[in-house]
Amino acid sequence: MLAVILESDQSLADKMQQTIVFELTGVRCKSSYFTTVHECANEAMARRIENPITMKLVINATDQVLARYGNQLAALGDGQARTAMSRALNHEGDKGRTQVKRALVKQTGIKYGAIDKAMATIRSTPATLAYQLKARGEETNIAWFGGKQRGKGVSAAPWNKRRIFRHAFIVPKFGRAFIRTSKKRLPIRWLYGPNLGRELVKDYSAAAWHSGVANIIARVGHEIGRMLPR
């Protein structure tokens, strides 16, 4: 769940935050080693429901907004101030959403369409003063990123970087890549790729979200200007 949040504790918004929140359900086995593929798959299905994980990145914009627009917000009054801030959040939140999705494509190698389907938007209202971009992500496997079996292992491009995962092998029936943990046939383990839950709050994605702070602050001023009497 990706969220931009402007909160109000009092008559004016003296507590404003831009927040990135991502909620994911892990699909990883309790142990990275397992005896059979079916064991891991069955456990993974159960954990999708039982063990949700939440990750957050919070950027506080309170001081900047109040330092610049405190008097104007007070002149508007609570109702109009909330409307101005809500409009600013929606305008810049929509733009930020697009930038984050593009950043995730570059960062993870996951296709834009798949990222788009994993996200849902809850737009701000004057009552909530919250813009949220929600998404759910599961563990991926390197085989899903152009994985091909080669003589020395599996060639794949998770995180948009192609490399050879030595000694790995693809099980066509399951469409996933595995690697043995010893010289014996078993046990084996799954080779994980990027997960939107982990990737969302770091690197290009986080940078894209951080870059929107100044735009939100400026947009609040634009919306105030439209509402104040001239």
ChimeraX commands (.cxc) that place a marker at each C-alpha (Angstrom):
marker #1 position 0.00,0.00,0.00 radius 0.5
marker #1 position 1.55,3.24,-1.15 radius 0.5
marker #1 position 0.08,6.29,0.63 radius 0.5
marker #1 position 0.52,10.04,0.60 radius 0.5
marker #1 position -1.11,11.34,3.78 radius 0.5
marker #1 position -1.86,14.85,5.00 radius 0.5
marker #1 position -3.39,14.53,8.45 radius 0.5
marker #1 position -5.09,17.09,10.68 radius 0.5
marker #1 position -5.23,16.82,14.47 radius 0.5
marker #1 position -6.67,20.29,15.05 radius 0.5
marker #1 position -8.68,22.87,13.10 radius 0.5
marker #1 position -5.77,23.38,10.70 radius 0.5
marker #1 position -3.44,20.72,9.40 radius 0.5
marker #1 position -0.59,21.07,11.89 radius 0.5
marker #1 position 0.41,17.47,11.30 radius 0.5
marker #1 position 1.09,16.75,7.63 radius 0.5
marker #1 position 2.90,13.77,6.25 radius 0.5
marker #1 position 3.76,12.25,2.92 radius 0.5
marker #1 position 3.84,8.53,3.49 radius 0.5
marker #1 position 4.70,5.48,1.46 radius 0.5
marker #1 position 3.07,2.37,2.86 radius 0.5
marker #1 position 3.22,-1.00,1.19 radius 0.5
marker #1 position 1.37,-4.04,2.43 radius 0.5
marker #1 position 2.41,-7.40,1.09 radius 0.5
marker #1 position 1.75,-11.02,1.77 radius 0.5
marker #1 position 4.90,-13.12,1.80 radius 0.5
marker #1 position 4.94,-16.43,-0.03 radius 0.5
marker #1 position 8.20,-17.75,1.32 radius 0.5
marker #1 position 8.63,-21.06,3.11 radius 0.5
marker #1 position 9.55,-20.97,6.79 radius 0.5
marker #1 position 12.83,-22.58,5.81 radius 0.5
marker #1 position 14.71,-21.74,2.64 radius 0.5
marker #1 position 15.30,-25.47,2.28 radius 0.5
marker #1 position 12.53,-27.94,1.58 radius 0.5
marker #1 position 12.23,-31.55,0.56 radius 0.5
marker #1 position 9.74,-31.22,-2.28 radius 0.5
marker #1 position 8.34,-28.47,-4.45 radius 0.5
marker #1 position 4.83,-29.36,-3.24 radius 0.5
marker #1 position 5.78,-28.78,0.40 radius 0.5
marker #1 position 6.87,-25.24,-0.34 radius 0.5
marker #1 position 3.89,-24.51,-2.57 radius 0.5
marker #1 position 1.37,-25.72,0.01 radius 0.5
marker #1 position 2.98,-23.75,2.80 radius 0.5
marker #1 position 3.17,-20.68,0.59 radius 0.5
marker #1 position -0.56,-20.81,-0.15 radius 0.5
marker #1 position -1.34,-20.89,3.58 radius 0.5
marker #1 position 0.99,-18.00,4.39 radius 0.5
marker #1 position -0.62,-15.72,1.82 radius 0.5
marker #1 position -3.52,-15.29,4.22 radius 0.5
marker #1 position -1.91,-15.85,7.61 radius 0.5
marker #1 position 1.18,-13.63,7.51 radius 0.5
marker #1 position 0.71,-10.19,5.94 radius 0.5
marker #1 position 3.74,-7.87,6.15 radius 0.5
marker #1 position 3.61,-4.06,6.16 radius 0.5
marker #1 position 6.50,-1.78,5.18 radius 0.5
marker #1 position 6.47,2.02,5.56 radius 0.5
marker #1 position 8.47,5.04,4.49 radius 0.5
marker #1 position 7.40,8.34,6.09 radius 0.5
marker #1 position 8.39,11.84,4.98 radius 0.5
marker #1 position 7.20,14.68,7.21 radius 0.5
marker #1 position 6.22,17.86,5.34 radius 0.5
marker #1 position 4.61,19.70,8.24 radius 0.5
marker #1 position 7.16,22.44,8.78 radius 0.5
marker #1 position 7.44,23.40,5.12 radius 0.5
marker #1 position 3.69,23.69,4.56 radius 0.5
marker #1 position 2.92,25.63,7.73 radius 0.5
marker #1 position 5.92,27.92,7.37 radius 0.5
marker #1 position 4.83,28.89,3.88 radius 0.5
marker #1 position 1.03,28.82,4.07 radius 0.5
marker #1 position 0.02,28.94,7.74 radius 0.5
marker #1 position -1.60,32.40,7.53 radius 0.5
marker #1 position -3.40,31.66,4.26 radius 0.5
marker #1 position -4.78,28.36,5.58 radius 0.5
marker #1 position -6.03,30.17,8.67 radius 0.5
marker #1 position -7.72,32.80,6.48 radius 0.5
marker #1 position -9.51,30.10,4.50 radius 0.5
marker #1 position -10.87,28.38,7.59 radius 0.5
marker #1 position -10.94,24.69,8.28 radius 0.5
marker #1 position -13.36,23.62,5.56 radius 0.5
marker #1 position -11.73,25.39,2.62 radius 0.5
marker #1 position -8.23,24.64,3.92 radius 0.5
marker #1 position -9.05,20.94,3.86 radius 0.5
marker #1 position -10.42,21.22,0.34 radius 0.5
marker #1 position -7.29,23.01,-0.88 radius 0.5
marker #1 position -4.97,20.41,0.64 radius 0.5
marker #1 position -7.07,17.51,-0.62 radius 0.5
marker #1 position -6.98,18.85,-4.18 radius 0.5
marker #1 position -3.22,19.30,-3.95 radius 0.5
marker #1 position -2.78,15.74,-2.73 radius 0.5
marker #1 position -4.86,14.26,-5.53 radius 0.5
marker #1 position -3.19,16.31,-8.25 radius 0.5
marker #1 position 0.38,15.50,-7.19 radius 0.5
marker #1 position -0.46,12.03,-5.89 radius 0.5
marker #1 position -1.65,10.97,-9.34 radius 0.5
marker #1 position 1.57,12.25,-10.87 radius 0.5
marker #1 position 3.66,10.58,-8.20 radius 0.5
marker #1 position 1.84,7.29,-8.74 radius 0.5
marker #1 position 2.89,7.24,-12.39 radius 0.5
marker #1 position 6.50,8.06,-11.51 radius 0.5
marker #1 position 6.67,5.31,-8.90 radius 0.5
marker #1 position 5.31,2.71,-11.33 radius 0.5
marker #1 position 7.86,3.69,-13.95 radius 0.5
marker #1 position 10.61,3.58,-11.35 radius 0.5
marker #1 position 9.57,0.09,-10.30 radius 0.5
marker #1 position 9.77,-1.15,-13.88 radius 0.5
marker #1 position 13.35,0.11,-14.11 radius 0.5
marker #1 position 14.22,-1.13,-10.66 radius 0.5
marker #1 position 12.69,-4.61,-10.70 radius 0.5
marker #1 position 12.24,-5.73,-14.29 radius 0.5
marker #1 position 8.56,-6.39,-13.55 radius 0.5
marker #1 position 6.38,-5.22,-16.44 radius 0.5
marker #1 position 4.41,-1.97,-16.09 radius 0.5
marker #1 position 1.10,-3.73,-16.68 radius 0.5
marker #1 position 1.74,-6.19,-13.86 radius 0.5
marker #1 position 2.71,-3.38,-11.48 radius 0.5
marker #1 position -0.36,-1.40,-12.48 radius 0.5
marker #1 position -2.64,-4.37,-11.77 radius 0.5
marker #1 position -1.06,-4.83,-8.35 radius 0.5
marker #1 position -1.99,-1.29,-7.29 radius 0.5
marker #1 position -5.24,0.46,-6.37 radius 0.5
marker #1 position -5.75,4.16,-5.66 radius 0.5
marker #1 position -7.78,5.69,-2.84 radius 0.5
marker #1 position -7.93,9.40,-3.53 radius 0.5
marker #1 position -8.06,12.09,-0.89 radius 0.5
marker #1 position -11.21,13.80,0.36 radius 0.5
marker #1 position -11.44,16.87,2.62 radius 0.5
marker #1 position -12.48,14.52,5.42 radius 0.5
marker #1 position -9.61,12.07,5.07 radius 0.5
marker #1 position -6.81,14.28,3.71 radius 0.5
marker #1 position -5.15,11.05,2.57 radius 0.5
marker #1 position -4.01,9.85,-0.82 radius 0.5
marker #1 position -3.23,6.15,-0.89 radius 0.5
marker #1 position -1.78,3.92,-3.55 radius 0.5
marker #1 position -2.22,0.33,-2.42 radius 0.5
marker #1 position -0.52,-2.74,-3.78 radius 0.5
marker #1 position -0.03,-6.37,-2.88 radius 0.5
marker #1 position 3.07,-8.26,-3.92 radius 0.5
marker #1 position 4.19,-11.83,-3.69 radius 0.5
marker #1 position 7.58,-13.48,-3.99 radius 0.5
marker #1 position 8.78,-13.86,-7.57 radius 0.5
marker #1 position 11.14,-16.38,-9.07 radius 0.5
marker #1 position 14.10,-15.55,-11.30 radius 0.5
marker #1 position 12.69,-17.83,-14.01 radius 0.5
marker #1 position 9.90,-15.30,-14.57 radius 0.5
marker #1 position 12.41,-12.71,-15.78 radius 0.5
marker #1 position 13.33,-14.18,-19.14 radius 0.5
marker #1 position 14.78,-17.26,-17.49 radius 0.5
marker #1 position 16.52,-19.74,-19.79 radius 0.5
marker #1 position 18.34,-22.92,-18.97 radius 0.5
marker #1 position 22.00,-22.81,-19.93 radius 0.5
marker #1 position 24.85,-25.24,-19.52 radius 0.5
marker #1 position 26.26,-23.51,-16.45 radius 0.5
marker #1 position 22.94,-22.60,-14.86 radius 0.5
marker #1 position 19.96,-20.31,-15.45 radius 0.5
marker #1 position 20.23,-17.05,-17.39 radius 0.5
marker #1 position 17.70,-14.51,-16.10 radius 0.5
marker #1 position 17.28,-10.74,-15.68 radius 0.5
marker #1 position 15.65,-9.96,-12.32 radius 0.5
marker #1 position 16.20,-6.34,-11.26 radius 0.5
marker #1 position 16.75,-5.62,-14.97 radius 0.5
marker #1 position 20.24,-7.13,-14.89 radius 0.5
marker #1 position 20.87,-10.34,-16.81 radius 0.5
marker #1 position 23.27,-12.79,-15.29 radius 0.5
marker #1 position 23.95,-16.50,-15.00 radius 0.5
marker #1 position 22.79,-18.13,-11.76 radius 0.5
marker #1 position 25.35,-20.91,-11.64 radius 0.5
marker #1 position 24.17,-24.45,-10.92 radius 0.5
marker #1 position 20.51,-23.35,-10.94 radius 0.5
marker #1 position 17.93,-25.28,-12.94 radius 0.5
marker #1 position 14.39,-24.65,-14.15 radius 0.5
marker #1 position 11.61,-27.13,-13.45 radius 0.5
marker #1 position 9.36,-26.67,-16.52 radius 0.5
marker #1 position 6.34,-28.19,-14.79 radius 0.5
marker #1 position 6.37,-25.41,-12.21 radius 0.5
marker #1 position 7.99,-22.67,-14.27 radius 0.5
marker #1 position 10.42,-21.85,-11.49 radius 0.5
marker #1 position 14.16,-21.96,-10.92 radius 0.5
marker #1 position 15.77,-23.88,-8.08 radius 0.5
marker #1 position 19.23,-24.69,-6.80 radius 0.5
marker #1 position 20.50,-27.62,-4.77 radius 0.5
marker #1 position 21.87,-26.84,-1.33 radius 0.5
marker #1 position 24.51,-29.56,-1.46 radius 0.5
marker #1 position 25.94,-32.12,-3.84 radius 0.5
marker #1 position 22.97,-34.36,-3.09 radius 0.5
marker #1 position 19.79,-34.34,-5.17 radius 0.5
marker #1 position 17.75,-32.93,-2.27 radius 0.5
marker #1 position 17.06,-30.61,-0.60 radius 0.5
marker #1 position 16.66,-27.74,-3.06 radius 0.5
marker #1 position 15.61,-24.13,-2.65 radius 0.5
marker #1 position 13.71,-21.57,-4.69 radius 0.5
marker #1 position 15.68,-18.68,-6.24 radius 0.5
marker #1 position 13.75,-15.51,-5.42 radius 0.5
marker #1 position 13.46,-12.43,-7.61 radius 0.5
marker #1 position 12.27,-8.91,-6.71 radius 0.5
marker #1 position 9.18,-8.46,-4.53 radius 0.5
marker #1 position 7.20,-5.23,-4.89 radius 0.5
marker #1 position 6.84,-5.09,-1.11 radius 0.5
marker #1 position 10.56,-4.78,-0.58 radius 0.5
marker #1 position 11.34,-2.79,-3.70 radius 0.5
marker #1 position 8.67,-0.14,-3.22 radius 0.5
marker #1 position 10.37,1.62,-0.32 radius 0.5
marker #1 position 13.92,1.82,-1.67 radius 0.5
marker #1 position 16.11,2.92,-4.57 radius 0.5
marker #1 position 14.42,4.43,-7.65 radius 0.5
marker #1 position 10.91,4.02,-6.27 radius 0.5
marker #1 position 11.64,5.76,-2.98 radius 0.5
marker #1 position 13.55,8.52,-4.80 radius 0.5
marker #1 position 10.57,9.11,-7.10 radius 0.5
marker #1 position 8.27,9.45,-4.10 radius 0.5
marker #1 position 10.64,11.77,-2.23 radius 0.5
marker #1 position 10.86,14.02,-5.28 radius 0.5
marker #1 position 7.14,14.75,-5.05 radius 0.5
marker #1 position 7.33,16.52,-1.67 radius 0.5
marker #1 position 8.22,19.92,-3.12 radius 0.5
marker #1 position 5.49,19.57,-5.75 radius 0.5
marker #1 position 2.82,18.87,-3.14 radius 0.5
marker #1 position 3.87,21.88,-1.10 radius 0.5
marker #1 position 3.82,24.12,-4.18 radius 0.5
marker #1 position 0.45,22.74,-5.26 radius 0.5
marker #1 position -1.07,23.60,-1.87 radius 0.5
marker #1 position -0.15,27.22,-2.59 radius 0.5
marker #1 position -1.74,27.01,-6.05 radius 0.5
marker #1 position -4.99,25.68,-4.61 radius 0.5
marker #1 position -5.02,28.31,-1.86 radius 0.5
marker #1 position -4.61,31.02,-4.51 radius 0.5
marker #1 position -7.64,29.75,-6.38 radius 0.5
marker #1 position -9.81,29.96,-3.25 radius 0.5
marker #1 position -8.72,33.20,-1.55 radius 0.5
marker #1 position -10.69,36.35,-2.55 radius 0.5
marker #1 position -8.82,38.64,-4.92 radius 0.5
marker link #1:1,2 radius 0.2
marker link #1:2,3 radius 0.2
marker link #1:3,4 radius 0.2
marker link #1:4,5 radius 0.2
marker link #1:5,6 radius 0.2
marker link #1:6,7 radius 0.2
marker link #1:7,8 radius 0.2
marker link #1:8,9 radius 0.2
marker link #1:9,10 radius 0.2
marker link #1:10,11 radius 0.2
marker link #1:11,12 radius 0.2
marker link #1:12,13 radius 0.2
marker link #1:13,14 radius 0.2
marker link #1:14,15 radius 0.2
marker link #1:15,16 radius 0.2
marker link #1:16,17 radius 0.2
marker link #1:17,18 radius 0.2
marker link #1:18,19 radius 0.2
marker link #1:19,20 radius 0.2
marker link #1:20,21 radius 0.2
marker link #1:21,22 radius 0.2
marker link #1:22,23 radius 0.2
marker link #1:23,24 radius 0.2
marker link #1:24,25 radius 0.2
marker link #1:25,26 radius 0.2
marker link #1:26,27 radius 0.2
marker link #1:27,28 radius 0.2
marker link #1:28,29 radius 0.2
marker link #1:29,30 radius 0.2
marker link #1:30,31 radius 0.2
marker link #1:31,32 radius 0.2
marker link #1:32,33 radius 0.2
marker link #1:33,34 radius 0.2
marker link #1:34,35 radius 0.2
marker link #1:35,36 radius 0.2
marker link #1:36,37 radius 0.2
marker link #1:37,38 radius 0.2
marker link #1:38,39 radius 0.2
marker link #1:39,40 radius 0.2
marker link #1:40,41 radius 0.2
marker link #1:41,42 radius 0.2
marker link #1:42,43 radius 0.2
marker link #1:43,44 radius 0.2
marker link #1:44,45 radius 0.2
marker link #1:45,46 radius 0.2
marker link #1:46,47 radius 0.2
marker link #1:47,48 radius 0.2
marker link #1:48,49 radius 0.2
marker link #1:49,50 radius 0.2
marker link #1:50,51 radius 0.2
marker link #1:51,52 radius 0.2
marker link #1:52,53 radius 0.2
marker link #1:53,54 radius 0.2
marker link #1:54,55 radius 0.2
marker link #1:55,56 radius 0.2
marker link #1:56,57 radius 0.2
marker link #1:57,58 radius 0.2
marker link #1:58,59 radius 0.2
marker link #1:59,60 radius 0.2
marker link #1:60,61 radius 0.2
marker link #1:61,62 radius 0.2
marker link #1:62,63 radius 0.2
marker link #1:63,64 radius 0.2
marker link #1:64,65 radius 0.2
marker link #1:65,66 radius 0.2
marker link #1:66,67 radius 0.2
marker link #1:67,68 radius 0.2
marker link #1:68,69 radius 0.2
marker link #1:69,70 radius 0.2
marker link #1:70,71 radius 0.2
marker link #1:71,72 radius 0.2
marker link #1:72,73 radius 0.2
marker link #1:73,74 radius 0.2
marker link #1:74,75 radius 0.2
marker link #1:75,76 radius 0.2
marker link #1:76,77 radius 0.2
marker link #1:77,78 radius 0.2
marker link #1:78,79 radius 0.2
marker link #1:79,80 radius 0.2
marker link #1:80,81 radius 0.2
marker link #1:81,82 radius 0.2
marker link #1:82,83 radius 0.2
marker link #1:83,84 radius 0.2
marker link #1:84,85 radius 0.2
marker link #1:85,86 radius 0.2
marker link #1:86,87 radius 0.2
marker link #1:87,88 radius 0.2
marker link #1:88,89 radius 0.2
marker link #1:89,90 radius 0.2
marker link #1:90,91 radius 0.2
marker link #1:91,92 radius 0.2
marker link #1:92,93 radius 0.2
marker link #1:93,94 radius 0.2
marker link #1:94,95 radius 0.2
marker link #1:95,96 radius 0.2
marker link #1:96,97 radius 0.2
marker link #1:97,98 radius 0.2
marker link #1:98,99 radius 0.2
marker link #1:99,100 radius 0.2
marker link #1:100,101 radius 0.2
marker link #1:101,102 radius 0.2
marker link #1:102,103 radius 0.2
marker link #1:103,104 radius 0.2
marker link #1:104,105 radius 0.2
marker link #1:105,106 radius 0.2
marker link #1:106,107 radius 0.2
marker link #1:107,108 radius 0.2
marker link #1:108,109 radius 0.2
marker link #1:109,110 radius 0.2
marker link #1:110,111 radius 0.2
marker link #1:111,112 radius 0.2
marker link #1:112,113 radius 0.2
marker link #1:113,114 radius 0.2
marker link #1:114,115 radius 0.2
marker link #1:115,116 radius 0.2
marker link #1:116,117 radius 0.2
marker link #1:117,118 radius 0.2
marker link #1:118,119 radius 0.2
marker link #1:119,120 radius 0.2
marker link #1:120,121 radius 0.2
marker link #1:121,122 radius 0.2
marker link #1:122,123 radius 0.2
marker link #1:123,124 radius 0.2
marker link #1:124,125 radius 0.2
marker link #1:125,126 radius 0.2
marker link #1:126,127 radius 0.2
marker link #1:127,128 radius 0.2
marker link #1:128,129 radius 0.2
marker link #1:129,130 radius 0.2
marker link #1:130,131 radius 0.2
marker link #1:131,132 radius 0.2
marker link #1:132,133 radius 0.2
marker link #1:133,134 radius 0.2
marker link #1:134,135 radius 0.2
marker link #1:135,136 radius 0.2
marker link #1:136,137 radius 0.2
marker link #1:137,138 radius 0.2
marker link #1:138,139 radius 0.2
marker link #1:139,140 radius 0.2
marker link #1:140,141 radius 0.2
marker link #1:141,142 radius 0.2
marker link #1:142,143 radius 0.2
marker link #1:143,144 radius 0.2
marker link #1:144,145 radius 0.2
marker link #1:145,146 radius 0.2
marker link #1:146,147 radius 0.2
marker link #1:147,148 radius 0.2
marker link #1:148,149 radius 0.2
marker link #1:149,150 radius 0.2
marker link #1:150,151 radius 0.2
marker link #1:151,152 radius 0.2
marker link #1:152,153 radius 0.2
marker link #1:153,154 radius 0.2
marker link #1:154,155 radius 0.2
marker link #1:155,156 radius 0.2
marker link #1:156,157 radius 0.2
marker link #1:157,158 radius 0.2
marker link #1:158,159 radius 0.2
marker link #1:159,160 radius 0.2
marker link #1:160,161 radius 0.2
marker link #1:161,162 radius 0.2
marker link #1:162,163 radius 0.2
marker link #1:163,164 radius 0.2
marker link #1:164,165 radius 0.2
marker link #1:165,166 radius 0.2
marker link #1:166,167 radius 0.2
marker link #1:167,168 radius 0.2
marker link #1:168,169 radius 0.2
marker link #1:169,170 radius 0.2
marker link #1:170,171 radius 0.2
marker link #1:171,172 radius 0.2
marker link #1:172,173 radius 0.2
marker link #1:173,174 radius 0.2
marker link #1:174,175 radius 0.2
marker link #1:175,176 radius 0.2
marker link #1:176,177 radius 0.2
marker link #1:177,178 radius 0.2
marker link #1:178,179 radius 0.2
marker link #1:179,180 radius 0.2
marker link #1:180,181 radius 0.2
marker link #1:181,182 radius 0.2
marker link #1:182,183 radius 0.2
marker link #1:183,184 radius 0.2
marker link #1:184,185 radius 0.2
marker link #1:185,186 radius 0.2
marker link #1:186,187 radius 0.2
marker link #1:187,188 radius 0.2
marker link #1:188,189 radius 0.2
marker link #1:189,190 radius 0.2
marker link #1:190,191 radius 0.2
marker link #1:191,192 radius 0.2
marker link #1:192,193 radius 0.2
marker link #1:193,194 radius 0.2
marker link #1:194,195 radius 0.2
marker link #1:195,196 radius 0.2
marker link #1:196,197 radius 0.2
marker link #1:197,198 radius 0.2
marker link #1:198,199 radius 0.2
marker link #1:199,200 radius 0.2
marker link #1:200,201 radius 0.2
marker link #1:201,202 radius 0.2
marker link #1:202,203 radius 0.2
marker link #1:203,204 radius 0.2
marker link #1:204,205 radius 0.2
marker link #1:205,206 radius 0.2
marker link #1:206,207 radius 0.2
marker link #1:207,208 radius 0.2
marker link #1:208,209 radius 0.2
marker link #1:209,210 radius 0.2
marker link #1:210,211 radius 0.2
marker link #1:211,212 radius 0.2
marker link #1:212,213 radius 0.2
marker link #1:213,214 radius 0.2
marker link #1:214,215 radius 0.2
marker link #1:215,216 radius 0.2
marker link #1:216,217 radius 0.2
marker link #1:217,218 radius 0.2
marker link #1:218,219 radius 0.2
marker link #1:219,220 radius 0.2
marker link #1:220,221 radius 0.2
marker link #1:221,222 radius 0.2
marker link #1:222,223 radius 0.2
marker link #1:223,224 radius 0.2
marker link #1:224,225 radius 0.2
marker link #1:225,226 radius 0.2
marker link #1:226,227 radius 0.2
marker link #1:227,228 radius 0.2
marker link #1:228,229 radius 0.2
marker link #1:229,230 radius 0.2
view
